[in-house]
């Protein structure tokens, strides 16, 4: 069985010193214009060093792609100095730094985008209160969007990051192209399952080609996805198995599922015999490493994930205890902090969006 302290080497040569990575979590710590803040640097610095890698919160690749206030920016060269500082604080003691890049698509609003019209694959609003109807992207705008992801990748390389993760999960723009709910197009970018995959296909090819044609060595490209949607019509688990089959044959360094519980079972009647993570792991069949995630709180949880994945991503446990990794690896699990209070905020760097996340988590436990 894979051990949490084993190293792993990706196809492009980058090696992680262990199998634990920090899951990407929204922080809302950046300045209003997307520039990195000291709070943000302190937050990541506190949790780096012990981990194999840190995957950052999402950084938008276009101004109109900004999903919320306090979000990292990666759409202009002016962000490179700040991103360089961020990569540097993460990379202490051999931890690798991966920048997650994304576009909010219809999951934002014109107030956040400073008056710019919200865009998506089709002019279909999200199923949430107050959702704006997005503008359907034109052909030339889709191609510009792919170039924006490539440019954000270039900036990540220049800033000293060790890789990028394409955020194709959590209902944001990449997923919006694949979803039959948000993509009602009738051209080459929509319609059938295969056509709804076209944007992802072109995007992954564009970014990986850019990386491979650069002079940067050991720079990896990962892809994150959500396995199901609840909208009707929406992505079903069978669609995701198709997606994974296609992506596993791409020159990606890893796939990363997005789950709030690693043992979660599909809503599909055809795939309820075991966790979705296990089905995905079987579908990949060793072609590319898989990152598993979802409420990992103990070494036992991590080891269970590593039976269904190659790497385990940890979120809230690292927010509560930044030294969680060393404690579970050194058989000191009894020392792991299990709770967090309002008085711990400053010491643990839990400000803005991170504290909102923690409050929601605590509220869910009380219910």
N, C-alpha and C positions, 0 to 999 in steps of 0.2 A: 504493500500500500504506500502511496505517496505521502511523505512526511512534510509537515509545515515548514521545516527548516531546510529542506532540499532546495538547491538552486535550480533554475530553469533557463534555458537558452532559446531565444526566438530565432526564426529563420533568417533575419537580417543581422544576427550576430550579437544583439544585446543580451546580457545575462542578468537575471535577478538573483540576489543572494538568498532569497527564500520565497515561499509561495504565498505570502500575504501582501496584499496591496490595499491602500486606502481607497474606498469607493468614492466616486465623484458625488459631492453633496453641495447644494446651493448655499452660498455664504452671504450674498448681498453685502459684501464688505468693500467692493471697489468704489472709487469716486464716481460721481454722477456721470462722468464722461468715459468710464471704463478703465481708468488708470489704476494700477495696483496701489493699495494703501499699506501703511505700516501694520495695521491690525491684521491684514491679510497675510503679510509676511510672517508675523509672529504666530498666527494660527497654524500655518503650515510648518513652520520651523519646529514648533512644539511637538508635532506628530511625525516628523521625519527622522531618519537615522536608523531606526530599528526595522522599518518596513522594506520589502523588496522594491516597492514603487508607490508613488502617490499619483493618483489620477485627479486632476484639479476639477473645480467647478467649471461649468460650461463657459466658454468664451465665444462671443458672437462674431461671425465672419462678415456680416454686413450691418450697417447702422439700422436698417429696417428689420433686422433679425433680432434686435435686442428684446429679450423676453421679460425683464424685470429691472427695477432700479438696483444699483449696486452690483451689476454684472460686469465681469471681465470683458475687455474689448480685445479683438485680434484682427480688426478689419483695416488697420492702417499701420504704417511703419512707426508712427509716433508711439505705439504701444511696446515696441521692442525693448527699450531700456527697462521699463517696469517688469515686463515678462522675464527679462534676463535676471533681475533680482529675485523673482519668484522661483525660477528654475534653480538658481544658486542656493537658496535657503532649503529647498527640498533635497538637493543632492548631497547633503552632508552624510558622511559615514557610508557612502555607497548606495544610498537610496536613489532610485531612478525617478525622473520627473516626466510625466505624460500630460500633455495639455489636451483637455477635451474641447473640441470645437463643434459649434452648432449654429442653428438658425431657428428662431422661435416660430416662424411661419404664422399660422392663424392663432397660435396660443399666446398672443400679446395684444396690445391695443395701441391706438394712435397717440395716446397720452405718453406712453412709455417710449414710443418711437419718435416723439417730438413732432407730431403732425404728419409723419410719413404714413402713407396708406399701407395697412397690413396686407400681406400677400400669402398665397398658398398655391397648392397644385390646382385647385378649383375654387370657385366662388361659393363655398359652402362653409357657414360658420360652425365653430365648435359647439358641442352640446354642453354649454355651461352658461350660467347667468351673465348677461351683459356682453356676450361674445359678439364681436364685430364681423360683418361679412367681408372676407378678404377679397382682394383682387386676384384673379387668375393670372399666373405668371405666363408671359408670352415666351415663345421659343427662344428668342435672343436673350431674354432675362434668365431663363433656365441655364443657358450656357454661361452667362455672366456669373451666375450663382456657383456653378461648378468651379469656375476660375477663382471665385472668392475663397472657396475652401482650399484650393491649391495655394493661394497667396497666404492664407492664414497658416498653412503648413510650412511654407517657406519662412515665415516670421518665427514660428516655433523652433525651427532648426537654427536660425540666426540667434535666437535668444538663448540657446543652449539646452533646450529640452531634449529628452531622449526619445520622444515619440509623440504622436497625436492619437486621440481616440475620436472617431467620427460618431457623433451622438445621434444614432438612428432610433432612439427609444423615447418613451414618455410622451408620445403624441406630438413631438416637435416636427419641423419641416421635412426632414428626411423620411420619417415614418408617414407623414401626411401624403407623400407621393406613393407609398406602398399601400396605404389604406383605401379600401373601396368606399369608405365613408367620406373622406376628404378629397379623394381623387375621382372625379366624375368625368374626366377628360375623354375625348373621342379621337385624339390624335395619337402620335407614336409614343406619347408619354403617359397614356392611360387607357383604361378599358379592361383588357384581359389581365390576368395575374402576371403574365410575362411582360406586358407593356408597363404595368405599374412598378415592375422591378427595374425598368430601364434607367430611371434617374440614379438609383443606387448603383447599378452596373457601371454607368458612365462616371459617376463620382468616385467610386473605389478605384477604377482604372486610372482616372486622372491623377488622383493623389498618390497612388503607389508608383506610377510612372515618374512623377515629379521627384519623389524620394529616390528612386533607383537611378535617375539620371543626374542627381546631384553628387557633389563630392563628399557628402556627409555619410560617414560609416556608422553602423550600429543604431540607426534611427528607425523606430518601428511604427507601424500603422495598425491600430485596432478598430473594431467596429462594435458598438453597443446596440442592442435591440430589445424591444419588449415583445413577449410571446403572444399576447392576446389583447384585443380591445373589447369593450362592452357595448360600443355603439352598434347600431343595426342600419345598414350593413357595416361590418368592421372586420379587422384582421382576426382570423381564427387560427387555432394551433396548426392546422394542416397547412395554412398559408406560410406560417413561420418555419415549418419543416422544409417547405420549398425554398424559402429565403436562405435558411442555413445551408441547405444543399448547394445552392449557388455560391454563397460566400465562402464556404469551406474549400472551394476550388479556386478561389481568388488568391492573389499574392498578399494576403493579410497576415499579420503576425499573431493575432488572436481575435476571438469573438468574446463578447461580454454580454451576458443576459442581464436584464433588469428585472429583479423580483424583490418583493418586500418580505418574502419567506422562502428560503431555499427548498422547503419541502412542499411548496404549493403545487396543487394538482390542477390540471386543465379543466376548464368549464365544458370542454368537448366530451361527449359520451364515448368517443373512440379512443381517448387517451387519458383514462383515469386510473390505469393500473399502477402507475408510479409517478413520482414528481416530474414536472415538465423538464427540470434540469437533467434528469436521467435520460429522457427521450432525446433531448438535444445532444447530449454527450454521445449517445449511441449513433445518432445521425452523422455527427462529425467524424466519428470513427478514426480519430487520431490524425486527421489531416491538418488541423490547426489547434493550438491550445484554446481551451475554454475557461473563462473566468466565471465562477459561480458566486452568488451573493444572496443575501436575504436574512436579516435578523441573526447574524452570527455573533454570539455573545461569549462562547467558551471554546476551549481547545477541542472538546468533543464535537461541537458544532462545526468547527473548521475541518476536522478530520472526516466528518460525514460529508461535507461538501466535496472534499478531495477524493471521495469515492465516485463522484459524478462530474468532476471537473479537474482541471490541471492547476488552477490558481484560485484562491479564495479572496474575495473583496470584503472588507469590513468597514462598516459605517458608524452607527451610533455608539458601538463599544469603544471606538477610538475617540469619540467626542467626550465620553464620560471619563475615560482613562487613556491619555495619550501614550502611556507606557504599557498598554495592553499586550502588545506583541512580545516584548521581552519577558513579561511575566508568564504568559502561557507557554513560551518556549523553554523557560528555565524552571518549569514545574513550580511556579509560585502563584498559581491561580487564586489561592486564598487571599492574595494581596490585591487582586483586581478590584478597582472601584466599581460598584454596581449602581450607584445612584448619584444624582447631581442636583444641587439646589441653586436657588437664585444667588446665593452668596459665593458660589463657585464660578460665576460667569467670567469675571475678570481674570482669575488665575488660569482658567482653562481656555481663555480666548473665545468664549461662546457669545459672540455679539450678533446683532442683526438677524439675518436669515437663519443662521445656525441655531440661535436661541429659540426662534420661532419653531424650528423643527423639533427641538428638544421639548418645548412646551406642549406641542401637539402629541408627541410621543407619550409624555407623562399623562396627558388628558385621556388618551386612548387606554392606558393601563387602569385608570380609575373607573372607567365606564364598566 
